[in-house]
Amino acid sequence: MNHLLEVKNLKTEFRVDGLTYKAVDGVSYYVDEGEIVAVVGESGSGKSVTQYSGLQLIPSPPGKIVGGEVLFKGADLLRYHPKSEELRDIRGGQIGVIFQEPMTSLNPVLTVGEQIGESVMLHMKLNKAQARSRAIELIQQVGIPDAEHRVDYYPHQFSGGMRQRIMIAMALSCNPKILIADEATTALDVTTQAQLLELLRDIVKRTNTALVLVTHNLGIVARYADRIYVMYAGGIVESGSAKDIFASPQHPYTIGLLKAVPRLDDPKDRKLIPIEGLPPNLADKPTTCPFLPRCSYRTALCSEAPAPELVEVKDGHHAACYVNIGETEAAAAADGGVMLQEVQEKAEVHAGPSKPKTEILLEVKNLKTYFPVTKGLLKRKVADIKAVDDISFDLKKGETLGLVGESGCGKTTVARSILRMYDPTGGQILFEGQDIAAMSKSQLRPLRKHMSLIFQDPYGSLDPRQTAGHIVGEPLKINKLVSSRSEYNNRVDELFRLVGLDPDLKNRVPHEFSGGQRQRLGIARALASNPSFIVCDEAISALDVSIQAQIINLLEDLQVKLGLTYLFIAHDLSVVRHISDRVAVMYLGRIVEIADWKSLYENPKHPYTQALLAAVPIPDPFVEETRERIVIKGDVPSLMNKPPGCSFSNRCPHATKECSESAPPLLNVGGGHGVACFRA
């Protein structure tokens, strides 16, 4: 059978500082018309480099394609010169690419119509008028209203979701046979992500275009993919239909990925199972299985034999592993033993239900944080950005309150207002009964050591010039918590051990640590002043799923051990459900729903919460087949120009005249479940 795209034994290397990194090492796969193929794996596994190698889009030097074939409609793309007219006609013309970051992929000085038109003029030989008409048609096709006017907008005049729609329009402009979506929805909110993925699936159905989804999100893969390729350390370790791989994964790495991901339908007390260790150095790959040091299924053969090849284990299902997972576990069960998969899960369930939390640590009353908008030379105030607009909640000692919502809803502003990194415009912030919103900086200083922050970016939040020990120990000096050098050193060592790091690493600088280790350093620094309250501001969103599991487990263990209280800000609702006792949902600066995790996830009352939860895919294609889809239409309004009534009314499928005229208050509908909706 001739495939639309067939890659055979592709090899790509990067030569950097005298070292050769085997980024793609003998990859083979195929794509057929009208199917959605997912390529999954952690950062550095080779997903994107594989796709760009096929189109000869890797930077050279340092990159070089050293072997293989990339057959598109039978012609080997690697035989063309990278700048040849033949390859240029295929790139963009017959194979379209949707890049991850639209703001850096779009030209800021050209209108979107000019950028779409440039492609169709080049590949379809249209004149300017025809190209403009085609651009308007495409902008309409990807769901952007008022296309006749917006065709003349610049990229900065669109929201993030709209910019990604423009990228999709550009990729579709010449009716390609294949679309490659390289982490195309990763940086987007879950509702926008759902809109765009539904759009892409609709395009595949209507046009019989093939779609290659490069992603690390297993939920997206379960919801949309027909077939899957799992990559690790530059090679494919498992491939097959989505249903087969999710129902019966045959490689330990795939099993590990699935165990590391929290799900909306998980038991609440399931302990996440991280994949321990790190991927191998691609400049010094082992000759044995590259996953061997991290594998809980390894045998003596794995340590002695060369790296296993990808072989068929079931009809159409391939894995690169010497161990037959199904037979191994069945044999263990028959002998009365424990399956290897269960051994890995030995700590899966927490010890038992925690005691009810009753003592209030933090109480926020009618908090408002506005940012003035000024105009002219005299900086005359013309409006306010109402980032936080009259919200109230409390947080009990030892509790985790999850705070969720789309980008720009005010989550981070709430956190920074509580920590007094921003000065509130109004309201009260009572920390252990004291109103810190009314305190001067000198009055606040003694209280600061009791409140701490774990940042989102484990790379940018650590001083690259300081040692890890200095970074972790700095709060000890600032807050005068130690009286001698030996006490300082002992406390730093204790903090390293507390977060699972070897104290011998304290003289290293941040770039010598992995992403997960850097986030552990950030947590150790946050713990240095013995705080009772910690804000986790997207503390795991920049990490791969297996490392996320390590950090989530660490945060949970530290909370039990030290009696910590968390405000946990995240956009991943599965993670929030897993770690939180209660959850608050924000929209346009206000809390629209707040409840204990069980009530909110099992019986959401607000239409926005319902849409958020429906947009979160569950990594199980059988479950996804029967789930209700609620796709929110439209964009979030501006904080400067909110709708006069309910702020969600312009996007709500149930909105009435009353909703557009008056804003519903947050009311308790029973059991501490607060909802701001007239229908609740």
C-alpha positions, 0 to 999 in steps of 0.5 A: 500500500502506498502511503501519503507520507512515509518516513523510513529510517530517518536520522538527524544529528546536531553538532554542538561544541564538538559533541554530536547529538542524535536527535532523530535516530532511525525513525520510521512512520507513515501517514494516510489521507484523512487520518489524525496521527499523534506524535507524543513524548516528553520535551527533547524526545525528537517529536518536532525535529522529526517533522521539521527534518522531513521538510528540511526545515532544521537549522544547518549548521548545527543540524544535519540529516544524515540518513533515511527517506521521506516519501511524499506521494512517492517522491523522496523530499530529502533528495531536493535541495533545501532551497529548491523550487520543488521543495518550496512548492511542497512546503506550504503548498501541499504540506502546511505547518501550524507552529506553536507560538503564533505571536512569534510566527506571524510578521508584526508589520504585515496585516494578516491578509497580506501574510495569508495572501503572500502564500497563495500568490506564491503557490496558487499564482493568484493576483493581489485581488484574488489573494485578498478574497482568498484570505477573507474566505479562509479567515471566515472558514476558521471562525473569525467574524467580520472577516472583511474588516479583520483581514486588514488587522495586524497580529497584535490586534487579535487574541492568542486564540484568534492568532492561532486561527490565523496560523491555521488559515495560513496553513490551509491557504493552498489546500494542503494534503497534510497539516502538521500541528506542532504543539499548536494549542499548548499555550492556549486556554483549555476552552480556546484549545477545544475550539481550535481542535474541533475546528481542525477535526472538522477540516480533516473530515470535510477535506480528507486532509491528514493531520499530524498532531505533535503534542505532549497532552495525552488527553488531546491524543485520546480525544482526537487521534486515530493512531499514535507514535510514542517517541523517546530519546530520538526513537519511536518506542511504541505505535498503534491505534489510539484505542489499542495503546490506551487500553493496552500499552506495550512499552514501559515508557507509555505506561509511565506517561499514563500513570503520571497524568491526573485524570478527571475520572480518577479516584481523588486519593490516587497518588501519581506515579512519576517516571523516575530519573531523566532521559539519556544524553543524546550525545552519549546514547547507550547501546542498550535500551535508552529507557533501561535506567528508568524502567521498572520492567527491566530484566537481565536481557535488557542490560546485555542486549542491544537496544530493541527494535520496533516489532509487532506485538499485536495486529498493527501494534508495535513496541520496542521492548524485550519484555512482553508486558501482558505475559509478564503481568499475567505470569506474576498474577498466576503465581500469586505475585504482584504485577510489575505495574502494581509494584510501581504503584505501591504508594498509589493511595494516600494513607486515609482521609485527612481531618476536616480543616476548620481554623481560618488562616486567610480571609479575603473580603471584597478584594479589588485590584484595579490598574489605571489606564492613562493617556497623553503627556500628562498621563490622564487617567481614562479608564481602569483595568479591573483585574480583580473586581470584588471577590471574597473567599477564605482559606483554612489552615492545612487546606489547598484552594485551587484557583482556575480560569482562563488567561487574564481572568485575574488569578495571578493578580489575586495571588500577588495582591494577597502577597502585597506584591500589588497594592489592592484598590479596595477590600480586606486581606485578613491573614491570621486576623490581621488586615495586611491590605491596610499595613505599611511596608514596615508593618508588613515586613514581620509577616512576610516570612509566613507567606511565600511564592513558588513561581511558574518558570523554574528557569527564569525565577532562579538567579543564573549567577548564584549557587543553588545553596545561596538561592535556597539560603537567601531568605534565611539571611533576609529574615534573620532566621539563623545566627551562625554560619554552621546553623545556616549551612545545616538549614540549607542542607535540611531544605535540600533533603526536604525537597529530595535533593542531595545537599552535595549539589548546593555549589552548582549553578541553576543551569546544571540542574534539570527542570524538575530539580530547578523547581525543587530548588524553587520550592526549597527557597519558598520553604526557607522562611518556615511559611504557613501559607504558600502561593503555587502560581502555575508551579508545574505548568512548564514541566513535562508530565512525569516531572509534574507528577514528582512535584505534585507528590512533593507538594502534597507530602510537604503539606502533610509534613509541615501543615502548609496551606496552599493557594494553587493556581493552575489552568490544568483542571485535572491537576487542580482536582487532584491536589485541591480541597476546594476550588474557585473558578474566576472569570473576568476578575470575579469568582463565578463559582466556588465549592469543595472539589467533589461538588464542583467537579461532579455537579458544576452549576455555572455554565462557564465551569461546565464548559471548562470541565467539558473542554478538558480531555480525559486520556482514554478514547473509550471515555471520550467517545461518550462525553458531552462536548460544550464548546464556548463560542467567542472571546473573553471581553476586555477587562476595560469594557466588561458587559453591563450584566453578567460578564459571561453573558455574551458567550453563555448558551443559556443567557437571557435578557436579565443576564445582559442587564444585571450581574448576578451575585455569588450566592450559596446554593447549599453546602458552601457551594457558591454560584454567580448565576441566575439559573443556579 
